[in-house]
C-alpha cells in the first residue's frame, strides 16, 4: 500500500498526499470532494491510470483526512442554510492554492487535474487562476457556484442536516445510508468496500473532529459564491461528466460548467448518481485518458 507523505506549504498548511505509478510518468492529480479524503478514489481507478503510465498524485484537502485543520470558528447550521460564511473563512481559492503548493513541493510544473464534486470546483479554480499548471481538466459531478443551478435535492439536505455521528459504527451506518441515497440502481455500490472505506475515513479524520472540517469546507464553497465568470477563463481542454440522477449536485450544475468553458465536452451518463460506483470506473478512466491524449488545440497527439 502506498504510504502517506506530508508537505508543509509556504502558507502554513500541512497537506497529506500519496503518489502512485512511475516516478517519470505524466502527472495526474486527483482532488477529492466535500468531507472526503485521498482514499475516496477507487483503487481500481488509480490502477487504471498508473497502468497507462500516469504518475498519480492524490491528497487530503485541508480540514480532511490527515491534512492540517484550520484554526477557525465552525459555521453553524443557520450560517450554512443562509449561505453566509463567517468572516475570515477560507474559500476555494485558498484550497486551489494548496493544490498548486503541493505541485511546487513535488517540483511538478503542470498536471492533468481530475476533481469530483467540491474537488471539481477546486480544479476549476486552479485551471482558471493558474492556466500554466493545468494540462487538462476533468470535472466530475461538480458545478459553478451559481445558486440557480446544481442545487441538492431537499431530501439530500435533510439527510445532511443530522447531528454528527458519535461512534465509528454510527458513522459507517450513516455513510451507507447516504450512499444508498446518492447512488443509483443502475450503478450499485459495493457495500463491503464502502464499509471498509467509511471505517478508515473515521480513523484517518480523527473521529468526531471531521464534522467541523466539513462545516468549514462548506463555508469555503459558500464564500466563493458564483464562479461562472472565473470558470469562463479556463482555456485548457476540459471534460465535464455528470449523471442524470445526481441528488447532491443537480445535473444543471454540470451543464452550466460545460457551457462556461469554451470547447468543453459534456458527457451525461444515464443512471449515474453522485458516486463513483465500481461499474463506472473504467468509463471514467477512459474518458479522462482520452482527454489527456489531446493537445491544447483539441487534436490527437
N, C-alpha and C positions, 0 to 999 in steps of 0.2 A: 504493500500500500504506500502511495506517495505520502511523504511526511509534511507536516505544516512547517512553513518558514515564516519569518517576520521581517517587515520593512518598516523602519522608523522614518517617516516622511518629514520634510522640512517644516510643514505646517503643524507638526506636533502629533499627527495621527500615527498610531501603530496598527499596521494592516497585516493580517494573516493571509498567506497565499500558498498555493501549491502549483507545481509545474509537472506536466506530463508530456511524453513524446520526445523526439530527438532535440538535443540542445541547439542544433543548427537548423531546425525546422522553421517554417514561416510562422511567426507569432499569431496566435488567435486567442482572444481574451473573452472569457465568459463572465457576464455580470449578472448576479442573482437579483431576485425581486424582494419585495417587502417582507421583512422578517425572516428571510431565507439565508442560508449560508452556502459556502462553496461546495458542500456535499449535496446540495439540492439538484445539481446537474446529474442526470443518469449516467452511471459508469459506462453503459453501452454507447452513449453519445460521445463521451470523452474518448473512448476506444475508437469510435468511428472516425474521429478527427485525427487522432495520433496515427492510425493505420494509413491515413492518407498523407502522412508526413508533416502534420502541423505540430508546432510546439504550443501546447495548450496551457494557458495561464488562467487560473480562477482564484477568486479571493473572497473573503468575508468583507462586506461593506462595513463602514463604521457603524457602531451600535448593533452589530450582529456577530454571531459565531464567536471566534476567538480574537477578533479585532477589538481595538480600544473602544471604550464607552465615552460618550461626550458628557462632560460635567455641566449639565444644563437642566433647568426645570422640565418636567414632563407636561405636555399639553393635556388638559383634561378632556373628558368626553364632550363637553359643551363646545370647547375650542375646536375640536375635531369636527363636530357636527356642523358648526358655523363656518368651517374652513378659515379660522382665524389663528394663524400661527403665533406663538409667543414672541415677544421682542427678543432679538438675538438668536433666533432659531437658525440653524444652518439650512441650506437649500440644496437642490440638485446640482447646482454649480460647484458647491463645495465637495459633493460626492464625486463629481466628474474630475475635480482637481485631484482627489485621492487616486483615481484611475490613472491619470497622467503621471502622478507622482510615483506610482508603482512601476509604470513603464520606464521612467527615468532611473529608478532604483535598479532595474534589471537591464539597463542600457539597451532598451528596445526603442528604435526610432519610430516605427509605425506598426500597426497591427490590424487584423480583421477583428471587429467588435461584434459580439453576439450578446444581446441583452433580453431578458424576459421580464415583462411587467414593469415594475419600477426600474429594473436593470435596463430595460429598453429606453426608458426616459433618461437615465444616466448616460447610456451610449449615444443617444441622440444629442445630448448636451456636449459631450466630448467632440462628436463629429462636427457640430456647429461652431464650437469655440476653438477647436484645435484641429483643423482640417488636415494639417500635415502629418498628424499622428494616426489617422484612420484610413486604412486601405479600402475596406468595405464595411457597411453597417447592416446587420440583420436585427430587426426589431420584432420581437415575438410577443403577441397579445399585450401591446402597450398603447399609449395614447399621447396626445399633445398637451394636455393640461387644460384645454378648452372645456369648460364645465357643461357645454351643450352637447358634448359627445363623450363616449367612453365611460359612462357612469355605471356603477354597480347596481344590480337588482336590489330592490328593497329587502328581499329575503336574505340576500347576502349580507347586507348591512346589519340586519337583526342578529345574524349569527356572529358577526364580528364584534357586536356590542356586549357580548357576555363578559363577565369578570374574568380575571386571569386564572389560569389553571394553577393549582397549588401542589400537585404531585406529578411525577412523570407519567403515571398511569392515566390520570385525568387529561394530561396534555396529549397523550397518544390517542385517546378516545376522541377528543375534540378534533384532532388533525384528521383522523379517518372520516369523521362525520363531515367536516368541511370539504375534504377532497371528494367525498361521495356527492356532495352538492355541486362542487365546481367542475368535476369531471363530467364524463358522459358515458352513456351506454355503448356508443359506437367505439369508444377507445377506453376500455375499462382500466382502472388502476390495479396494480399488483399489491394486495393488502400486506403481504409479508414484507415486501420492500419498503412500503410506506411506514409500516410499524417500526422497522429497524431504523429508518431514517429519522422518524419523529423522536425515537428514543435517543439517538445520537445527537440530534439538534438540542434537546433539553440539556444534555450533558455538556455539549460544546458551548452553549449560550449561557450556562450558569443558572439553569432553572428559571425561577420566577423573575430574575432580573431582565430576562429577554423582553418582557412586556413593555418596560419603559423605553427600551431601544426602538421597538416597533412604533410606539407613540411618537417618538422624535423623528423617525423616518417618515411617518405620515405628515408630520409638521413640515418636513423638508419638501414634500410634494406640494403641499398647500402653499408654502412660502414662495414657490417657484411660479405659481399662477399659470396663466395661459402662455405657453411657449411657442405657439404657432409661428409667430414672426421669426423666432430664432431657428426653428426647425426648417423654415424655408431657406436658410443659409447653407444647409447641408449640400455638399457637392459630390461626395463620394458615391459610388454605386451602392444602391440601397434596396434591401428586400424587407418587406413588411408582411408578416404572417399573422393571421388571426383565425379564430374559429367562429362559426356562426351560432354556437350555443354558449358563448362565454358569459357567465353571470357576474364575474368580477370586473372585467373591463369590456363593456359592450363593443361589439364589432365596429360600431361607428367610430370608435377611437382609432382603430387600425386604419380604416378608410381615410380618416382625416389626416393621419400621419403620412400615408402614401400620397395623398393629394397635395400635401405641403412640400414634399421633396420632389424636385424636378427629375423626371425619368425613373422614379422609384417603381419597383414591381410589387404589386399587391397580390398575395396569394391567400384566399379564404378557403379554409379546409372544412368541408361539411362534417358536422358531428363533433368537431374539436371544441373542448371547453377551455378552462383556464388551468391547464395541467399538461405537462409533457408526459403523456402515457407511454408505456413500452411500445405500443404499435405505431406511435408517431415518430419515434427516434430516428429510424432510418430515413424517413421522408425529410425531416428537418436537417439531418446531416447532408443529405443530397442537395437540398435547396441551397444551403449555406455554402457548400463547396463549389456548386455551380456558379454562385455569385463570385466566389473568390477567384475563379478562373477567368474573370473578366477584368479588363484594364479600365482605366478611367473613361475611355471613350465608349465602353459597353461592347467591345468586340472581343471575341475569344482570343486568348493568347496562344 
